[in-house]
Amino acid sequence: MARYVYDFADGTKDMKDLLGGKGANLAEMTRLGLPVPPGFVISTDACRAYLTEGREPDGLSGEITEHLRRVEQAMGRRLGDDRDPLLLSVRSGGKFSMPGMMETILDIGLTDVTVEALAAAAHDHRFAWDCYRRLICMFGSTVEGIPDREFEDALATLRRDVGAASDPELSAEDLRGLVEVYKKIFHEHTGRDFPQDPAAQLADAVLAVFRSWNTERARLYRRAEHIPDDLGTAVTVMAMVYGNRGPRSGTGVAFTRDPATGARGVYGDYLSNAQGEDVVAGIRDTIPLQRLADLDRRSFEQLLAAMDVLESRYRDLCDVEFTVEDGRLYLLQTRVGKRTAAAAFTIAAALVDEGVIDMDEALRRVDGDRLAQLMFPRFDLTGAPAPIAHGVAASPGAASGRAVFDSGRAAAAT
């Protein structure tokens, strides 16, 4: 019978075809002894089998159960336990990075029973109810296709009603009430109550991530990036660590070099008392990564040391997603980072000067397309004009035109 599931310790960074980029890199970080939560990867083979046959492949459920037991043993917690429950994250991860295109579900395992157990074990009711409302939102939108806006509007209404300027100002009772509102939204759209079986939550989440390979936005991204449609995605299942566990916790993204210029230094963003999806969603303002040194010097220095290890191993700019839980650092993802054309030339030259790569490899890392990007017209900033907004460039140079906010309108306007 085909094997579909691999522990992190079973893989290496060279197994991207099977484990996806995220899973292979988590395996590599585990082998390097870096602080990675325990977990396992469901292979791209399983995804392709599911998408081809329209059902879960034979034997997959049993393998997931077997590897879940190992995670439970490593963490000393059990999924669905009514005293100190294990929670899981379920993330997509294809061979090639597709940032923001596919799905993630956090806090798998929370139910009406286990949320109370988590609150008691953590001595923090607000934290537990915050996790539960996040699960219902992510599960509802990813597994059941409920529009995100439904949950966002309910959260905005609550904040307005109680006078909270931001999510962390909501109390445990506020969040408990929000969970009930989210449950009603779930029932209105599905005709069912939110699932109270943690194992069923996990199974549904895995299949939803498989299906996310074929969403419209994922297909459009692959077409634009010339990524084949038949690769499928792996699914990474990992023990949850909590960036939303209070002021000594947080989440962020770090780069071993500046992806805009290629310069060495400390670059990235950090968000205190938050989970990783908060950074991606942009629902709260982040702070520069350097500020983490003031908030938690020990975690900051551990992160810098880990970044040095990763850049040495990958011999390139790396980006790293991390969480700090109550002063303890965990690495959740790494990959060779994207960069501007200018940064590509700067980094390649710097790595030659540092003796990391030779000139032939440096030349292979840059190409005519990137050189051409440096020749596009740019805004003249000599007069220090005041920008109306900041963002991440999706194309080189400067341009003018009418703004649209979804791909359909953009296609219609061309």
C-alpha positions in Angstrom: 0.0 0.0 0.0 1.3 3.5 -0.8 2.7 5.6 1.9 1.1 9.1 2.3 2.3 10.5 5.6 5.8 11.5 6.9 7.0 12.8 10.2 9.1 16.0 10.0 12.1 13.9 11.1 11.6 11.7 8.0 12.3 14.4 5.4 14.9 16.8 4.0 14.8 20.1 2.1 15.3 18.2 -1.1 11.9 16.3 -0.9 9.8 19.2 -2.2 8.1 17.0 -4.9 6.7 14.8 -2.2 6.4 17.0 0.9 5.9 20.4 -0.7 8.1 23.3 0.0 6.7 24.0 3.5 6.9 20.4 4.6 10.4 19.8 3.2 11.7 23.0 4.9 10.1 22.1 8.2 11.8 18.7 8.0 15.1 20.4 7.3 14.8 22.8 10.2 13.9 19.8 12.4 17.1 18.0 11.2 19.1 21.1 12.0 17.9 21.1 15.6 15.9 24.3 15.3 12.8 24.9 17.5 10.0 23.5 15.3 6.8 22.2 16.9 6.2 18.4 16.3 4.1 17.5 13.3 3.8 15.5 10.0 3.2 16.0 6.3 0.5 14.5 4.1 2.2 14.1 0.7 1.3 15.5 -2.7 0.7 11.9 -3.7 -2.3 11.9 -1.4 -3.6 15.2 -2.8 -3.3 14.0 -6.4 -5.1 10.7 -5.5 -7.9 12.7 -3.9 -8.4 15.1 -6.7 -8.3 12.3 -9.3 -10.6 9.9 -7.5 -12.8 12.4 -5.7 -12.4 10.6 -2.4 -9.8 10.1 0.4 -7.3 7.5 -0.7 -7.3 4.1 1.0 -5.2 4.0 4.1 -4.8 7.7 4.5 -7.0 8.0 7.6 -5.1 5.2 9.4 -1.7 6.8 8.7 -2.9 10.2 9.9 -4.1 8.6 13.2 -0.8 6.8 13.6 1.3 10.0 13.1 -1.1 12.0 15.3 -0.4 9.7 18.2 3.3 10.5 17.8 2.6 14.2 18.0 0.4 13.7 21.1 3.2 11.7 22.7 5.8 14.5 21.9 3.5 17.2 23.3 2.1 15.3 26.3 -1.4 16.3 25.2 -4.2 14.5 23.4 -6.5 15.8 20.7 -10.0 16.2 22.2 -8.8 15.8 25.8 -11.1 17.4 28.3 -8.3 18.5 30.6 -5.4 19.8 28.5 -6.2 19.4 24.8 -3.8 19.3 21.9 -4.7 21.7 19.2 -3.4 21.5 15.6 -2.7 23.7 12.6 -3.4 22.5 9.1 -1.6 24.3 6.3 -1.1 23.9 2.6 2.3 23.6 0.9 3.0 23.0 -2.7 6.4 22.3 -4.3 6.6 26.0 -5.3 5.7 28.8 -3.0 2.2 30.3 -3.7 1.9 33.0 -0.9 -1.6 33.7 0.2 -3.2 31.6 -2.5 -4.1 28.5 -0.6 -5.6 27.6 2.8 -4.7 27.5 6.5 -6.8 26.4 9.5 -5.6 27.0 13.0 -6.8 25.7 16.4 -8.2 22.4 15.1 -9.5 20.4 18.1 -11.5 23.1 19.9 -15.1 22.3 20.8 -17.6 23.5 23.5 -15.9 21.1 25.9 -12.2 21.5 25.0 -12.4 25.3 25.0 -13.2 25.2 28.7 -10.4 22.7 29.2 -7.9 25.0 27.4 -9.0 28.0 29.4 -8.4 26.1 32.7 -5.1 24.6 31.6 -3.8 28.0 30.3 -5.4 29.9 33.2 -6.6 32.3 30.6 -10.2 32.3 29.5 -9.8 35.1 27.0 -7.0 33.3 25.2 -9.2 30.1 24.9 -12.2 31.9 23.5 -10.1 33.9 21.1 -8.7 30.6 19.7 -12.2 29.1 19.4 -13.7 32.1 17.4 -10.7 31.9 15.1 -11.2 28.2 14.4 -14.9 28.7 13.6 -14.1 31.6 11.2 -11.3 29.7 9.4 -13.1 26.4 9.3 -16.3 28.0 8.1 -14.6 29.9 5.3 -12.2 27.2 4.2 -14.2 24.0 4.6 -17.7 25.3 4.1 -17.1 28.3 1.8 -18.8 30.8 4.1 -17.7 34.4 3.0 -15.1 35.8 5.3 -17.0 39.1 5.3 -19.8 37.5 7.4 -17.4 36.8 10.2 -15.5 40.1 9.8 -18.7 42.1 10.0 -19.7 40.3 13.2 -16.4 41.1 14.8 -16.5 44.7 13.7 -20.1 45.0 15.1 -18.9 43.6 18.5 -15.9 46.0 18.6 -18.2 48.9 17.9 -20.8 47.9 20.5 -18.3 47.4 23.3 -16.0 50.4 22.3 -12.9 48.3 21.6 -10.4 49.9 19.3 -8.7 46.6 18.5 -9.2 42.8 19.0 -7.0 42.5 22.1 -9.3 44.9 23.9 -12.2 42.4 23.7 -12.8 40.5 27.0 -13.3 36.8 27.5 -17.0 37.4 27.8 -17.0 39.5 24.6 -15.3 36.6 22.8 -17.6 34.0 24.3 -20.5 35.9 22.9 -18.8 36.2 19.5 -18.4 32.5 19.4 -22.1 32.1 19.7 -22.6 34.6 16.8 -20.1 32.7 14.7 -21.9 29.4 15.4 -25.2 31.0 14.2 -23.5 32.2 11.0 -22.1 28.6 10.5 -25.5 27.0 11.0 -27.3 29.5 8.7 -24.9 28.7 5.8 -24.6 24.9 6.3 -27.8 23.8 8.1 -25.5 22.0 10.6 -24.0 22.9 14.0 -20.3 23.5 14.2 -18.6 20.0 14.4 -17.8 18.9 18.0 -15.6 15.9 17.0 -11.9 17.0 16.8 -11.0 14.1 14.6 -13.7 15.0 12.1 -12.5 18.6 12.2 -9.0 17.4 11.2 -10.3 15.1 8.4 -12.5 17.9 6.9 -9.6 20.4 7.1 -7.2 18.1 5.3 -9.6 17.5 2.4 -10.4 21.2 2.2 -6.7 22.1 1.8 -6.5 19.5 -1.0 -9.5 21.2 -2.7 -7.9 24.6 -2.3 -5.3 23.5 -4.9 -8.0 24.1 -7.6 -9.5 27.4 -6.4 -9.7 30.1 -9.0 -7.1 32.3 -7.4 -4.7 29.4 -7.1 -5.1 28.4 -10.8 -4.6 32.1 -11.9 -1.5 32.4 -9.7 0.0 29.1 -11.2 -0.8 30.3 -14.7 1.0 33.6 -14.0 4.0 31.9 -12.4 4.2 29.0 -14.9 3.6 26.4 -12.2 2.1 23.1 -13.5 -1.5 22.3 -12.5 -0.8 18.6 -11.8 1.6 18.9 -8.9 -1.0 19.0 -6.1 -0.3 20.3 -2.6 1.1 18.7 0.5 -0.7 19.3 3.9 1.3 20.1 7.0 -0.3 19.2 10.3 1.5 20.7 13.3 1.0 21.1 17.0 -0.3 24.6 17.7 1.9 27.1 19.5 0.2 30.3 20.5 1.3 33.9 19.6 -2.0 35.2 21.1 -1.3 34.0 24.7 -0.6 37.5 26.1 1.9 40.3 26.0 4.9 37.9 26.1 3.7 36.2 23.0 3.5 37.2 19.3 4.1 36.3 15.7 6.2 37.6 12.9 8.1 37.3 9.6 11.8 37.8 9.4 14.3 38.0 6.5 18.0 37.3 6.6 18.6 40.2 4.3 16.5 43.1 3.0 14.4 41.7 0.2 14.0 45.2 -1.3 17.7 46.2 -1.4 19.7 43.0 -0.5 21.5 44.7 2.4 22.4 42.7 5.5 20.5 43.5 8.6 17.4 42.8 10.7 14.3 43.0 8.5 10.8 41.9 9.1 7.6 42.5 11.1 6.3 41.5 14.5 2.8 41.6 16.0 2.4 41.1 19.7 -0.4 38.9 21.2 -1.5 37.6 17.8 -1.6 34.5 15.6 0.2 34.3 12.3 -2.8 34.9 10.1 -3.2 38.3 11.7 0.1 39.4 10.1 -1.0 38.1 6.7 -4.5 39.6 6.9 -3.1 43.0 7.9 -5.9 43.5 10.4 -3.5 45.1 12.9 -0.4 47.2 12.4 2.8 45.4 12.9 6.0 46.8 14.4 9.5 46.5 12.9 11.3 43.3 13.9 14.0 45.2 15.6 11.5 46.2 18.3 11.3 42.5 19.4 14.7 43.1 21.0 13.1 45.5 23.4 10.2 43.3 24.1 12.0 39.9 24.4 15.7 40.0 24.0 16.2 36.3 24.5 13.8 35.3 21.7 15.2 38.0 19.4 18.7 36.7 19.8 17.6 33.1 19.3 15.8 34.2 16.1 19.0 35.9 14.8 21.0 32.7 15.5 18.5 30.5 13.7 18.5 32.9 10.7 22.3 32.6 10.5 22.0 28.8 10.5 19.3 28.9 7.8 21.1 31.3 5.5 24.3 29.2 5.8 22.3 26.0 5.0 20.4 27.4 2.1 23.2 29.7 0.9 20.7 32.4 0.0 18.2 35.0 1.5 15.7 33.1 3.6 12.4 34.3 5.0 11.2 32.8 8.3 7.7 32.7 9.9 7.9 32.4 13.7 5.8 32.5 16.8 6.8 33.4 20.4 4.7 31.7 23.0 5.1 33.1 26.5 8.8 33.9 25.8 9.6 30.7 23.9 10.5 30.9 20.2 9.2 28.5 17.6 9.9 28.4 13.8 6.9 27.6 11.7 8.2 28.0 8.1 11.2 29.0 6.1 12.0 29.3 2.4 14.3 31.0 0.0 12.9 34.5 0.0 11.5 36.5 -2.9 13.4 39.7 -3.7 13.4 42.6 -6.0 15.6 42.6 -9.1 17.9 45.1 -7.5 18.2 42.9 -4.4 18.9 39.8 -6.5 22.0 41.4 -8.0 23.2 42.8 -4.6 22.7 39.5 -2.8 24.4 37.4 -5.5 27.4 39.7 -5.5 27.5 39.7 -1.7 27.4 35.9 -1.4 30.3 35.7 -3.8 32.3 38.2 -1.7 31.5 36.2 1.4 32.7 33.0 -0.2 29.3 31.3 0.1 28.8 30.8 -3.7 31.1 31.1 -6.7 30.8 33.5 -9.7 29.2 30.9 -11.9 26.4 30.3 -9.4 25.9 34.0 -8.9 25.4 34.4 -12.7 22.8 31.6 -12.7 20.8 33.4 -9.9 20.2 36.5 -12.1 18.9 36.7 -15.6 18.0 39.1 -18.4 14.5 39.6 -17.2 15.7 40.9 -13.8 18.2 43.1 -15.5 15.5 44.5 -17.7 13.4 45.3 -14.6 16.1 47.7 -13.4 15.6 49.7 -16.6 11.9 50.5 -16.2 11.0 54.1 -15.4 10.5 54.9 -11.7 9.0 57.6 -9.6 11.3 60.6 -9.1 11.6 60.8 -5.3 14.2 63.6 -5.2 11.5 66.1 -4.2 10.4 63.9 -1.3 6.7 63.6 -2.6 4.2 62.5 0.0 2.8 59.0 -0.9 -0.9 58.3 -0.3 -0.2 54.6 0.4 2.5 52.1 0.7 2.6 48.4 -0.5 4.6 45.6 -1.9 5.4 45.9 -5.6 3.9 43.3 -7.8 5.6 44.5 -11.0 8.6 46.6 -11.8 8.7 50.4 -12.4 6.1 53.1 -12.1 2.8 53.3 -13.9 -0.5 55.2 -13.8 -4.1 54.1 -14.4 -7.4 53.3 -12.8 -7.4 51.2 -9.6 -9.4 47.9 -9.5 -9.6 45.5 -6.6 -10.2 42.0 -8.0 -8.8 40.0 -10.9 -12.1 39.9 -12.8 -12.4 43.7 -13.0 -8.7 43.9 -14.0 -9.2 41.5 -16.8 -12.3 43.3 -18.0 -10.4 46.6 -18.0 -7.7 45.4 -20.3 
